[in-house]
Amino acid sequence: MNFKTLLAAGAAVSALSTVAVAQDITGAIRGTVTDEAGSPLSGANVSITDTQTGQTRRFTTDDSGSFSARNLSVSGSYTVTASASGYQPEQTEGLRLSLGNTQTLTFDLASGTTDEIVVVGTRQIVDVATGPAAVFNLETLESTPAINRDIKDVVRIDPRLYLDESNVDAIQCAGANPRYNSLTVDGIRLNDNFGLNSNGYPTERIPFSYDSIEQVSVELAPFDVEYGGFTACNINAVSKSGQNEFFGSAFADYTADELQGDKAGDRDIDNGNYDEWRYGVSVGGPVIPDTLFFFASYEKLEGQDLFGNNTPTGKGITDAQFQEIVDIAQSVYGYTVSDLPSVLANKDEKFLGKLDWNINDDHRASFTYNYNEGFSNSPSDGDPDELPEFNHFYKRGATLNSYVGSLYSNWTDRLSTEFRVSYIDLENLQQSYGADTGFGEVQIAVPGGDGGRTTVYLGEDDSRQSNELNYELLTLKAKADYEVGNHIITIGAEREEFDVFNLFVQETGGEFRFDSVEDFRNGDLNRIIYENAAGTNNPDDGAAKFGYEITTAYLQDVWQATTDLQITAGVRWDYYTSDDRPNYNPLFQGQYGIRNDDNLEGKGLVQPRVAFNWDAGANVSVRGGVGLFSGGNPNVWISNNYSNNGVTLYEFQERGTNILTDYTYSGGGQPIFDIPDEALAEVAAAQGGGPVNALDPNFDLPAEWKYALGATINFDTSPRFLGEGMRLDLDALYSKTKEAAIVKPLAYIEDIARGDASVAPDGRPIYPGGAGDFVLTNTDDKGDALVLSASLSAGYDFGLDWSLGYAYTDATDVNPMTSSVASSNFSSYDTSDAVFPRAYTSDYEIPHRFTMRLDYAHDFVPNYETRFSLFGQAFEGSPFSYVFGNNAFETGGLVFPDDRQLLYVPISAGDPLVASAPQEFYEFVANNEDLRKHVGGIAPRNGFNNDWSTKFDLRVEQQFPGVLEGHAASAFVILENVGNFLDSDWGQQTTYGFPEDAPIVDAEIVNGQYVYTNFQEPGTSTVLNSSLWSIRLGVRYEF
């Protein structure tokens, strides 16, 4: 079949790899020196001194009275002095810079001959950003109730960001997939480069010590062309630096089962017996005063992961039903079922070391090394209707080593450069607890008391049976800034080299599915699945080994058009090269008319951007911009094409056989402990023909247009009760998908071309073809997102600071792309058409989110501060879909969960499309106001929302005398979920669970009409880690 036919059927292309990224990790100062009349003073002298390190930069103003200093450390505290012959000098002290932003200053020098310096306050300082962003300084980092010691605890203050606590705190920025974010620390990308972790990190937890961070920013649309590698948002952090004074801190905190809630609503929770300790130390200071400085931090965690609901009754079956499975496993198969764990030990250890070298006043260098090793535990299959034994759990983690060196040079007042080299080495850990048993994965379906079904899992998880990942990432950057009149011209180039070894072969130890306990007793299989390297049965031969390079170039002009108006315009270009191709599969090309060995070679994308900042006067500044962004898509989606090429691997699968009687085992092998001879022989003789993942040969790189408009108003609040420096931020951000990712089954597309697809009563297509071969392509429909946000903040001179925030999000996408596996990306979203899905409400939309932060510090005991910090949020729940409980529309042997087809909602009992349905179903629809809106049609994907949730976290810290003068000790307590602590019904969050759908009724098609059966009223489950209160007790010492 010619692929042009497939294109006509709608299969477009998509490139999915992470773009090179080297975000801005410095600050800048730009200013103007004028006389009393406002006329510019040419030739005025300006000095900028970092009082913590002694480094001084000197400038001479140009004809417009302007000066500009770039590549300044955000760890410094700056004194800026302006002077000119015949004028009285002025000075601004204690200036702190924001990450990636430019501070603008205005000095109005009075005439006179005195050398006395006039110190002016910060009223003349304006912070200029190139797009919607939020910056969190060290004080916020230290005072926020960060119970997890993670920068996510801080960035959640921004109402446009939502931490999905049901999904390991994945960061959802402006309604986008968390995989499309980027995280950089000191300019090195420490996000999940490969794409296996939902938390956004390459490791199980934050890969650096919380105490090592000086400042962090969230940038949703930074129109500066240096920013790339994301389409959602960029989280940019910079570590602390040493200074001329020694400083440091040490901490320890503790929690345990008695410090965690055990009741969510009316439900009692068994947390087991556990405790968890965290401790760490950080120190910085001079190696050579004024010249060489160091900073180092170390942190360790020893704790436990909780699985309090991992019991038979907690998963919907009885203890007797589970015990029957245990007895059968022993008596029939000779397998001893392990415990059902509620607590498993975990560990995390991290170190960061940094050197800063002031070579001279015009040149400085820095080097940062970061190490992290840790793991946590996962049941692999742990949904509310899944019960795994201990051997089905696994350790997941990583060992990370990263290095980054930067050189900043100021060659003249007008020319500055930056050079950076970074390297990452990561070894991923995926270690099953059941690996030594040799027992394959067993799934047993057990009917529950509520009419539902629970699957019991025994043996080693199928995805951990052959799983190993290592990758290396080398990044180079060179950039120059040159000031010409009112223009700052930036030109830069970057190079990224990515190499990966990925061994991921599922079911090398076998997967065995049973439809009932009785079938398990008798050996009657629903199906057996075994996969391995074709011809060898050696999983190492199925590993993906590949690499690619990205070359980036950019050019930008920052034009100070007037004193009040700054315009930024630039263009960024990313270009891919790769010599590695997947193994060619001629059978695949013969069937579908396309090659399977395409890679990223020769693909490029030009990304134009333009933005403005306008000081409108009266303490009002306005900003806006438009630009194209690309990147953030996981490399694992590309890796699948190298592993699943239909040549390297082969899958044996049979249905309806008996594992005890239909197979033979050589050398004394045992059923389920060993793979049947018949399966081994078939794989050994295979010459290809296995499932294929391919990249569409005509793809376009995924990209997204962003449009932003915002304003900041600094109120002159003279009444004391309004606080000091009240600030209002208003932002509108609209994103429109240019190209987005989707996985499509090629056999379904062939069904359309041959005319084999039929139609269900409501008009949705029915595809008879199998779904084993997938193409990574572009969506036909395009998603978008509108985010409107407002935040208000103020401070008081008696120690009180507060902020309030709100964000409205309306986001759509076609496929949420929730997985690292092509087949799961295809199957794990709800639809009524698996080939041409439409854009609906995004899985990642939180329609309304309110945030508040309250911080109060007071010396109730003279000289010893007491601080109260409260964070609160209220948000509308995540979206979900109503679906059929079975699969009547994809009949080609699909091996995925049934409940993905969107529900047709009949008008009434007399609907011509529905021959019959349970009365309880009609009553449910009649009593559901939201569902009634869609009678006579298909209920939309994510057209409904989980309940609102409200949560408050509190930190209280009390200072005490230190051992030496200038030292301070403190004790603190952090209470997460104050509401649940006060009342078990408060602070609750509920969800329908991944992939957020609610099966209501099964459907069959009889004589052109639906017949509905097996109605079950859907029910939500409680997100325990966000719904239970938790307390941490700690101590801290600072000097």
ZAVEX-141680 format. One line per 2 residues: their letters; for each residue x, y, z of C-alpha. Coordinates in steps of 0.5 Angstrom, whole numbers, plus 500, padded with zeros to 3 digits. Layout:
# residues N
a	X,Y,Z | ...
This chain:
# residues 1039
mn	500,500,500 | 503,507,498
fk	504,512,504 | 501,517,500
tl	494,514,501 | 496,514,508
la	497,521,508 | 490,522,505
ag	487,518,510 | 490,523,515
aa	497,521,518 | 502,527,518
vs	508,527,521 | 512,529,528
al	519,530,531 | 519,528,538
st	526,530,541 | 528,535,546
va	531,541,543 | 538,544,546
va	537,549,552 | 542,553,555
qd	538,558,559 | 540,565,562
it	543,564,569 | 545,571,570
ga	542,578,571 | 543,585,568
ir	543,592,570 | 541,597,565
gt	541,605,567 | 541,612,565
vt	544,618,568 | 541,625,567
de	542,632,570 | 536,635,574
ag	533,637,567 | 533,630,565
sp	538,631,559 | 543,625,558
ls	550,626,561 | 555,623,556
ga	561,620,559 | 559,619,566
nv	562,614,570 | 558,608,573
si	561,603,578 | 558,596,580
td	561,593,586 | 559,586,588
tq	559,587,596 | 560,580,597
tg	566,578,593 | 569,585,592
qt	569,585,584 | 567,592,581
rr	565,593,574 | 566,600,571
ft	563,603,565 | 562,610,561
td	555,612,559 | 554,613,552
ds	551,619,548 | 544,618,551
gs	547,617,558 | 546,610,558
fs	550,604,561 | 549,596,561
ar	552,591,565 | 551,584,563
nl	553,577,566 | 552,579,573
sv	551,574,579 | 544,573,582
sg	548,571,588 | 551,578,589
sy	549,584,593 | 550,590,589
tv	552,598,590 | 551,602,584
ta	555,609,583 | 554,614,578
sa	558,620,578 | 560,626,573
sg	564,632,573 | 561,638,576
yq	555,634,579 | 554,630,586
pe	555,623,585 | 549,618,587
qt	549,611,589 | 544,605,590
eg	546,600,595 | 543,593,597
lr	541,592,590 | 539,584,588
ls	538,582,581 | 533,577,579
lg	534,571,575 | 534,572,567
nt	531,579,568 | 534,586,567
qt	534,591,573 | 533,598,570
lt	536,604,574 | 535,612,573
fd	540,617,576 | 538,624,576
la	545,628,578 | 544,634,582
sg	549,640,580 | 555,641,585
tt	562,640,586 | 562,636,593
de	564,629,593 | 559,627,598
iv	555,621,595 | 548,621,596
vv	545,614,597 | 538,613,593
gt	533,608,595 | 530,602,590
rq	524,607,588 | 528,608,581
iv	529,601,580 | 524,597,575
dv	525,589,574 | 524,588,566
at	522,581,564 | 521,579,557
gp	515,575,558 | 510,572,564
aa	514,569,569 | 515,569,577
vf	522,569,581 | 522,567,588
nl	528,569,592 | 532,566,598
et	528,569,603 | 521,565,600
le	525,559,599 | 527,559,606
st	520,561,609 | 515,557,605
pa	512,551,608 | 517,546,603
in	515,539,607 | 518,536,601
rd	524,540,601 | 523,541,593
ik	523,547,589 | 516,545,587
dv	514,547,594 | 515,554,592
vr	513,555,585 | 506,552,586
id	505,559,589 | 504,561,582
pr	497,560,581 | 499,558,573
ly	502,552,576 | 499,546,579
ld	502,540,582 | 499,533,581
es	500,530,587 | 496,524,584
nv	502,523,579 | 508,524,584
da	508,532,584 | 508,533,576
iq	508,540,574 | 503,542,570
ca	504,549,567 | 498,553,564
ga	495,546,562 | 500,543,558
np	504,536,559 | 509,536,565
ry	514,532,560 | 514,539,556
ns	517,543,561 | 524,544,562
lt	529,545,569 | 535,548,569
vd	540,549,574 | 546,553,573
gi	545,553,566 | 545,545,565
rl	539,541,564 | 537,537,570
nd	530,535,567 | 528,528,565
nf	531,528,559 | 529,521,557
gl	522,521,559 | 521,516,564
ns	519,520,570 | 513,523,571
ng	516,528,576 | 520,532,571
yp	527,530,574 | 532,525,571
te	532,522,578 | 526,520,583
ri	527,526,587 | 530,533,586
pf	537,532,584 | 540,537,588
sy	540,540,595 | 534,545,597
ds	539,549,601 | 544,550,595
ie	539,554,591 | 540,562,591
qv	534,563,587 | 529,560,582
sv	524,563,577 | 518,560,573
el	518,563,565 | 512,561,561
ap	514,565,555 | 521,568,555
fd	521,571,549 | 529,572,549
ve	532,567,544 | 536,564,549
yg	531,560,552 | 529,553,548
gf	527,546,550 | 520,547,552
ta	513,548,550 | 510,548,557
cn	514,552,562 | 522,553,564
in	524,552,571 | 530,556,572
av	535,555,578 | 541,558,580
sk	546,555,586 | 549,559,591
sg	556,562,591 | 561,563,596
qn	563,570,598 | 568,573,603
ef	565,572,609 | 564,564,611
fg	557,562,612 | 553,556,612
sa	547,552,615 | 546,545,618
fa	539,542,619 | 535,535,621
dy	528,534,620 | 524,528,622
ta	517,524,621 | 514,518,622
de	507,514,622 | 505,517,628
lq	506,524,625 | 501,523,619
gd	494,522,619 | 490,516,618
ka	483,518,616 | 481,521,610
gd	473,522,610 | 470,516,613
rd	476,512,611 | 481,509,616
id	488,508,613 | 493,504,615
ng	500,507,614 | 504,502,617
ny	510,503,622 | 515,508,619
de	520,513,620 | 524,518,616
wr	530,522,617 | 533,528,613
yg	539,531,614 | 544,536,611
vs	549,541,611 | 552,547,607
vg	558,552,607 | 561,557,603
gp	566,562,603 | 573,564,601
vi	579,560,598 | 582,567,596
pd	579,573,599 | 576,577,593
tl	578,572,588 | 576,565,589
ff	570,562,593 | 567,556,594
fa	560,553,596 | 558,546,598
sy	552,542,600 | 550,535,602
ek	543,532,604 | 541,525,605
le	534,522,606 | 533,515,609
gq	525,514,609 | 520,509,607
dl	514,509,601 | 507,508,604
fg	502,503,601 | 497,503,606
nn	491,501,601 | 495,495,598
tp	490,490,602 | 485,486,599
tg	479,489,602 | 483,496,600
kg	482,494,593 | 475,491,593
it	476,484,594 | 476,479,600
da	482,476,604 | 479,469,603
qf	479,471,595 | 486,473,596
qe	488,467,600 | 485,462,595
iv	490,465,590 | 496,464,595
di	494,457,596 | 493,456,588
aq	500,459,587 | 503,454,592
sv	500,448,590 | 499,448,583
yg	505,452,581 | 510,451,586
yt	510,459,587 | 510,462,594
vs	507,469,594 | 510,474,598
dl	507,479,603 | 503,485,601
ps	507,491,603 | 505,497,606
vl	511,500,607 | 518,500,603
an	525,503,605 | 527,508,600
kd	534,513,600 | 536,519,597
ek	543,522,597 | 546,528,594
fl	552,533,593 | 553,540,590
gk	560,543,590 | 561,550,586
ld	567,554,585 | 567,561,583
wn	573,565,581 | 574,572,580
in	579,572,575 | 579,580,575
dd	574,585,575 | 572,584,567
hr	573,576,567 | 570,571,572
as	569,563,572 | 565,558,575
ft	564,551,576 | 559,546,579
yn	559,539,580 | 552,535,582
yn	551,528,584 | 545,525,586
eg	543,517,588 | 537,515,590
fs	531,510,589 | 524,509,591
ns	519,504,590 | 513,503,586
ps	508,497,585 | 508,498,577
dg	501,496,577 | 498,500,583
dp	491,503,581 | 485,502,585
de	483,496,582 | 490,493,582
lp	493,489,588 | 500,487,587
ef	504,483,591 | 511,485,594
nh	515,481,588 | 511,485,583
fy	514,492,586 | 521,495,584
kr	526,500,586 | 526,506,581
ga	531,511,581 | 538,513,578
tl	545,515,579 | 546,522,576
ns	553,526,575 | 553,533,572
yv	558,538,571 | 558,545,568
gs	563,550,567 | 562,557,565
ly	566,563,563 | 564,570,563
sn	568,576,560 | 567,583,559
wt	572,585,554 | 570,593,553
dr	564,597,556 | 560,594,550
ls	562,587,549 | 561,581,553
te	561,574,552 | 559,567,555
fr	562,560,554 | 559,554,557
vs	561,547,557 | 556,542,561
yi	556,534,561 | 551,529,564
dl	552,522,566 | 546,518,568
en	545,511,570 | 537,509,571
lq	535,504,576 | 529,499,575
qs	530,493,579 | 525,488,581
yg	524,485,587 | 522,479,584
ad	527,478,579 | 531,472,583
tg	524,468,583 | 524,467,576
fg	517,467,576 | 513,471,570
ev	508,476,571 | 501,473,573
qi	495,477,572 | 488,474,575
av	482,478,575 | 477,477,581
pg	470,480,581 | 469,485,587
gd	463,486,592 | 461,492,588
gg	460,489,582 | 467,491,579
rt	473,487,578 | 480,487,581
tv	486,484,578 | 491,481,582
yl	499,481,580 | 504,476,582
ge	511,475,580 | 516,480,576
dd	513,486,573 | 513,485,565
sr	516,492,564 | 522,490,569
qs	524,484,566 | 529,487,562
ne	530,494,563 | 537,498,563
ln	538,505,561 | 544,510,561
ye	545,516,557 | 550,522,556
ll	549,529,554 | 554,534,552
tl	552,541,551 | 557,547,549
ka	555,554,549 | 558,561,546
ka	554,568,546 | 556,575,545
dy	553,581,547 | 555,588,544
ev	552,594,545 | 551,599,539
gn	547,606,541 | 541,604,544
hi	541,597,541 | 544,590,545
it	546,585,539 | 546,578,542
ig	549,573,537 | 550,565,540
ae	551,558,538 | 550,552,542
re	551,545,541 | 548,539,544
ef	550,531,543 | 546,526,546
dv	548,518,547 | 543,513,550
fn	543,506,551 | 536,503,552
lf	535,496,554 | 527,495,554
vq	524,489,552 | 518,487,556
et	515,480,557 | 522,477,557
gg	520,473,563 | 513,472,560
ef	506,475,562 | 500,470,563
rf	493,473,564 | 487,469,567
ds	480,471,567 | 478,468,574
ve	481,465,580 | 478,458,577
df	482,459,571 | 488,460,575
rn	487,454,578 | 486,450,572
gd	491,453,568 | 486,456,563
ln	490,462,560 | 486,468,557
ri	493,469,553 | 500,468,554
iy	505,474,552 | 513,473,551
en	518,477,547 | 525,477,546
aa	530,479,541 | 529,475,534
gt	533,469,533 | 537,469,539
nn	532,470,545 | 538,474,548
pd	534,481,551 | 541,485,550
dg	540,484,543 | 534,488,543
aa	537,494,546 | 537,501,543
kf	543,505,542 | 543,511,538
gy	545,518,539 | 543,525,535
ei	546,532,535 | 543,539,536
tt	546,545,533 | 543,552,535
ay	544,559,533 | 540,565,535
lq	541,573,534 | 537,578,538
dv	536,585,538 | 534,589,545
wq	532,596,543 | 531,601,548
at	527,605,543 | 525,610,548
td	527,612,555 | 520,608,557
lq	520,603,551 | 524,597,550
it	523,592,544 | 526,585,543
ag	526,582,537 | 530,575,535
vr	530,569,532 | 532,562,534
wd	534,556,529 | 535,549,532
yy	538,543,527 | 538,536,528
ts	543,531,526 | 544,523,527
dd	548,518,524 | 544,512,527
rp	538,509,524 | 533,504,527
ny	534,497,523 | 531,497,517
np	525,492,516 | 523,491,509
lf	517,487,511 | 514,494,514
qg	515,498,508 | 512,493,504
qy	506,493,508 | 505,500,509
gi	509,504,504 | 514,507,508
rn	521,506,511 | 521,505,519
dd	529,507,519 | 528,515,519
nl	531,519,524 | 532,526,526
eg	537,528,521 | 536,534,517
kg	530,537,521 | 530,544,523
lv	526,549,526 | 526,557,525
qp	523,560,532 | 522,568,531
rv	520,572,537 | 518,579,539
af	517,582,545 | 516,589,548
nw	516,592,555 | 513,599,556
da	514,603,563 | 507,607,562
ga	508,611,568 | 504,612,574
nv	508,606,577 | 505,602,571
sv	509,597,567 | 506,593,561
rg	509,587,557 | 507,583,551
gv	510,579,546 | 509,573,541
gl	514,567,539 | 515,560,537
fs	517,555,542 | 519,548,541
gg	522,542,545 | 521,538,551
np	518,532,548 | 521,526,551
nv	527,522,547 | 524,515,549
wi	519,516,544 | 524,516,539
sn	528,511,542 | 522,506,541
ny	523,506,534 | 530,503,535
sn	527,498,540 | 521,496,536
ng	523,495,529 | 520,489,527
vt	527,486,526 | 530,486,533
ly	524,484,537 | 519,478,536
ef	513,477,540 | 510,471,541
qe	502,471,543 | 497,466,544
rg	490,466,547 | 485,461,550
tn	491,456,551 | 493,452,558
il	499,453,561 | 499,446,564
td	498,442,559 | 499,445,552
yt	506,447,552 | 513,443,554
ys	519,445,558 | 526,443,557
gg	531,441,562 | 526,441,568
gq	523,447,567 | 516,449,570
pi	510,453,568 | 511,461,569
fd	518,460,572 | 520,458,565
ip	518,460,558 | 515,454,554
de	519,451,549 | 514,453,543
al	515,460,545 | 522,460,545
ae	523,456,538 | 518,461,535
va	522,467,537 | 529,463,535
aa	526,462,528 | 523,469,527
qg	526,473,522 | 522,479,523
gg	515,481,523 | 514,483,530
pv	511,490,532 | 514,496,529
na	514,503,532 | 516,508,526
ld	517,515,525 | 513,518,520
pn	518,520,514 | 515,527,513
fd	515,530,520 | 515,537,522
lp	518,538,529 | 513,540,535
ae	512,547,536 | 507,552,539
wk	506,559,538 | 505,563,545
ya	502,570,545 | 503,574,552
lg	500,581,554 | 501,583,562
at	502,589,566 | 505,590,573
in	502,596,577 | 506,598,584
fd	501,602,588 | 503,608,592
ts	499,605,598 | 500,611,603
pr	494,608,608 | 498,603,613
fl	493,598,613 | 494,597,606
ge	502,595,607 | 508,597,603
gm	509,596,596 | 503,593,594
rl	503,590,587 | 498,587,582
dl	500,583,576 | 496,581,571
da	497,577,565 | 494,573,559
ly	497,568,556 | 495,564,549
sk	498,558,546 | 496,555,540
tk	499,549,537 | 503,549,531
ea	505,541,531 | 503,536,536
ai	505,529,538 | 500,523,537
vk	501,516,536 | 497,512,531
pl	496,505,529 | 498,504,522
ay	493,498,521 | 487,502,523
ie	489,507,517 | 489,501,512
di	482,499,514 | 480,506,512
ar	484,506,506 | 481,499,504
gd	474,501,506 | 474,496,512
as	472,500,517 | 465,500,519
va	460,505,523 | 457,504,530
pd	450,507,531 | 452,513,533
gr	457,514,527 | 463,513,530
pi	468,508,526 | 469,501,528
yp	476,498,526 | 477,491,525
gg	485,491,524 | 490,489,529
ag	494,495,533 | 501,492,533
df	505,497,529 | 505,505,530
vl	507,511,527 | 509,517,531
tn	506,523,527 | 503,530,528
td	495,531,530 | 490,533,525
dk	487,537,530 | 491,543,534
gd	490,544,541 | 491,551,544
al	490,554,551 | 488,561,554
vl	491,562,561 | 488,569,565
sa	492,570,572 | 492,575,577
sl	496,576,583 | 496,581,589
sa	502,582,594 | 504,587,599
gy	508,588,605 | 508,591,612
df	513,594,616 | 511,590,622
gl	513,583,619 | 507,581,615
dw	508,579,608 | 502,576,604
sl	500,575,596 | 494,572,593
gy	493,569,586 | 488,566,581
ay	489,563,575 | 483,561,570
td	486,556,565 | 482,553,558
at	486,548,555 | 485,543,549
dv	489,537,546 | 488,532,542
np	492,526,545 | 495,527,552
mt	501,523,551 | 502,520,558
ss	506,514,557 | 513,513,555
va	511,507,551 | 508,508,544
ss	502,503,545 | 500,506,551
nf	500,513,548 | 495,510,543
ss	491,507,548 | 491,511,555
yd	486,516,553 | 479,517,551
ts	476,518,544 | 471,516,540
da	475,515,534 | 482,512,535
vf	485,515,528 | 482,522,528
pr	481,524,535 | 479,531,536
ay	482,536,540 | 478,536,547
ts	479,539,554 | 486,537,556
dy	488,532,561 | 492,537,564
ei	487,543,565 | 485,546,572
ph	480,551,570 | 480,555,576
rf	486,555,582 | 487,560,587
tm	493,561,592 | 495,565,598
rl	501,566,602 | 502,569,608
dy	508,570,612 | 509,573,619
ah	516,574,623 | 516,578,630
df	521,578,635 | 516,575,641
vp	523,574,645 | 528,580,644
ny	533,578,638 | 530,571,637
et	525,571,631 | 519,567,631
rf	516,566,624 | 509,563,621
sl	509,562,614 | 502,559,611
fg	501,557,604 | 494,555,601
qa	491,553,595 | 484,552,592
fe	482,549,585 | 477,545,581
gs	479,538,580 | 482,535,574
pf	477,533,568 | 475,526,567
sy	471,522,562 | 465,518,562
vf	466,512,558 | 463,505,556
gn	466,499,560 | 468,495,554
na	471,495,548 | 466,494,542
fe	469,499,537 | 476,496,536
tg	476,489,535 | 483,487,532
gl	485,484,538 | 487,490,542
vf	491,488,548 | 489,495,552
pd	484,497,557 | 477,496,555
dr	474,503,558 | 477,508,553
ql	471,509,548 | 467,515,550
ly	460,514,552 | 454,515,548
vp	448,518,552 | 441,516,550
is	436,521,549 | 431,517,553
ag	429,510,554 | 426,511,547
dp	432,513,543 | 433,510,537
lv	440,508,537 | 439,504,544
as	435,498,544 | 435,497,551
ap	439,499,557 | 438,498,565
qe	433,503,568 | 439,505,573
fy	443,507,568 | 437,512,565
ef	436,514,572 | 443,516,573
va	443,520,567 | 437,524,569
nn	440,525,576 | 447,528,573
ed	446,535,570 | 453,535,567
lr	451,529,563 | 444,531,561
kh	447,536,557 | 450,531,552
vg	444,527,551 | 443,524,544
gi	451,525,543 | 457,522,545
ap	460,525,552 | 466,529,550
rn	473,527,553 | 474,531,559
gf	468,534,559 | 467,533,567
nn	471,535,573 | 473,532,579
dw	471,536,586 | 474,542,588
st	480,541,593 | 482,546,598
kf	489,545,602 | 493,549,607
dl	500,548,609 | 503,551,615
rv	511,552,617 | 512,555,624
eq	520,557,626 | 523,559,633
qf	530,562,633 | 534,561,639
pg	541,563,641 | 547,560,637
vl	554,557,640 | 558,563,637
eg	556,570,636 | 553,571,629
ha	550,564,629 | 543,562,630
as	539,556,632 | 532,554,630
af	527,549,631 | 521,548,626
vi	515,544,625 | 511,544,618
le	504,541,618 | 502,539,611
nv	494,539,610 | 492,543,616
gn	484,542,614 | 485,534,615
fl	489,535,621 | 483,539,624
ds	477,535,621 | 478,528,617
dw	473,531,612 | 477,537,610
gq	483,537,605 | 480,532,601
qt	482,530,594 | 479,525,590
ty	480,523,583 | 477,517,578
gf	485,515,577 | 489,514,571
pe	487,515,566 | 481,519,569
da	475,516,566 | 469,513,569
pi	466,507,566 | 458,506,567
vd	456,501,562 | 458,496,557
ae	455,496,550 | 454,491,544
iv	451,492,537 | 445,488,536
ng	442,489,529 | 445,496,528
qy	443,499,535 | 446,499,542
vy	445,494,547 | 447,497,554
tn	448,492,560 | 452,491,566
fq	451,498,569 | 455,501,575
ep	455,507,578 | 462,510,578
gt	466,512,584 | 472,516,585
st	478,514,590 | 482,519,595
vl	489,521,593 | 492,519,600
ns	498,523,599 | 495,529,598
sl	489,528,603 | 492,526,609
ws	496,531,614 | 503,530,615
ir	508,533,620 | 515,534,620
lg	519,536,626 | 526,539,625
vr	532,543,627 | 537,548,624
ye	543,552,625 | 546,558,621
f	552,562,621
